[in-house]
Amino acid sequence: MSETTVVDARLDKLEQDNRRLKLTVGALLLVMAAVPLVGAVMPEQIPEVIQARRFEVIDGNGTLRALVSDKTIAYLDENHVTRAQLYADGFFLSDENGNVVWRTPER
């Protein structure tokens, strides 16, 4: 075999390996791009039941505005003052200073 033939054969093999590498990298990039898209297209799963011991509602500033627990449902203002509360024995409303302004009658 002449030196030119050996060089041509090695060059052909190198070009073939280069094509395979490009195809492999391209396929890998397509798969990596498709994974987030598949997650975005999947439908949201809505649970049948949500369970917790307590739920808290927080406003945009991170202030607790309402809570629901096994004993009470309470609504709070921006100063953390309970303004309305429903509990097992009744209901009450309070002013901005926390003073009760109305309460369900005692039984």
C-alpha positions in Angstrom: 0.0 0.0 0.0 1.3 3.4 -0.8 1.6 6.2 1.6 -1.2 8.2 -0.1 -3.6 5.3 0.1 -2.9 4.9 3.9 -3.4 8.6 4.4 -6.7 8.6 2.4 -8.0 5.6 4.3 -7.2 7.2 7.7 -8.8 10.5 6.5 -12.0 8.7 5.4 -12.2 6.9 8.8 -11.7 10.2 10.6 -14.4 12.0 8.5 -16.8 9.1 9.2 -16.1 9.2 13.0 -16.6 13.0 12.8 -20.0 12.6 11.2 -21.0 10.0 13.8 -20.0 12.3 16.6 -22.0 15.2 15.1 -25.1 13.0 14.8 -24.7 11.7 18.3 -24.3 15.1 19.8 -27.2 16.5 17.7 -29.5 13.6 18.9 -28.4 14.1 22.5 -29.2 17.9 22.3 -32.6 17.1 20.8 -33.4 14.7 23.7 -32.2 17.2 26.3 -34.4 19.9 24.7 -37.4 17.6 24.5 -37.4 16.6 28.2 -38.5 20.0 29.6 -41.1 20.4 26.8 -42.6 17.0 27.7 -42.9 18.2 31.3 -44.6 21.4 30.2 -47.1 19.6 28.0 -48.2 17.1 30.5 -51.6 17.9 32.0 -51.8 19.1 35.6 -52.9 16.4 38.0 -55.5 17.7 40.4 -55.6 15.6 43.6 -58.9 14.3 44.8 -58.2 15.2 48.5 -55.8 17.6 50.1 -55.1 16.9 53.8 -53.4 19.0 56.4 -53.6 20.0 60.0 -53.6 23.7 59.2 -53.8 25.9 56.2 -52.4 29.5 56.1 -53.1 32.2 53.6 -50.1 34.6 53.1 -50.4 37.9 51.2 -47.8 39.2 48.7 -45.8 40.7 51.5 -45.5 37.4 53.5 -48.1 38.5 56.1 -50.4 35.9 57.5 -53.9 36.9 56.4 -56.1 33.9 57.2 -55.8 30.5 58.7 -57.9 27.4 58.8 -57.3 24.7 61.5 -59.3 22.0 63.2 -60.5 24.5 65.8 -60.9 27.8 64.0 -61.1 29.8 60.9 -59.6 33.3 61.4 -59.1 36.4 59.2 -56.3 38.7 60.2 -55.4 42.3 59.0 -52.0 43.5 57.8 -51.0 44.2 61.5 -51.6 40.6 62.5 -54.8 41.6 64.4 -57.5 38.9 64.3 -60.5 40.7 62.8 -63.0 37.8 62.5 -62.9 34.3 63.9 -65.2 31.4 63.6 -64.7 28.7 66.2 -66.7 25.8 67.6 -68.7 27.9 70.1 -69.4 30.9 68.0 -68.1 33.8 66.0 -66.6 37.2 66.8 -65.6 40.4 65.0 -63.0 42.8 66.3 -61.8 46.3 65.4 -58.4 47.4 64.3 -57.2 47.5 67.9 -58.2 43.9 68.6 -61.3 44.9 70.7 -64.2 42.6 70.2 -67.1 44.6 68.7 -69.5 41.7 68.1 -69.7 38.2 69.5 -72.3 35.5 69.1 -74.6 35.3 72.1 -73.7 32.9 74.9 -75.9 29.8 75.1 
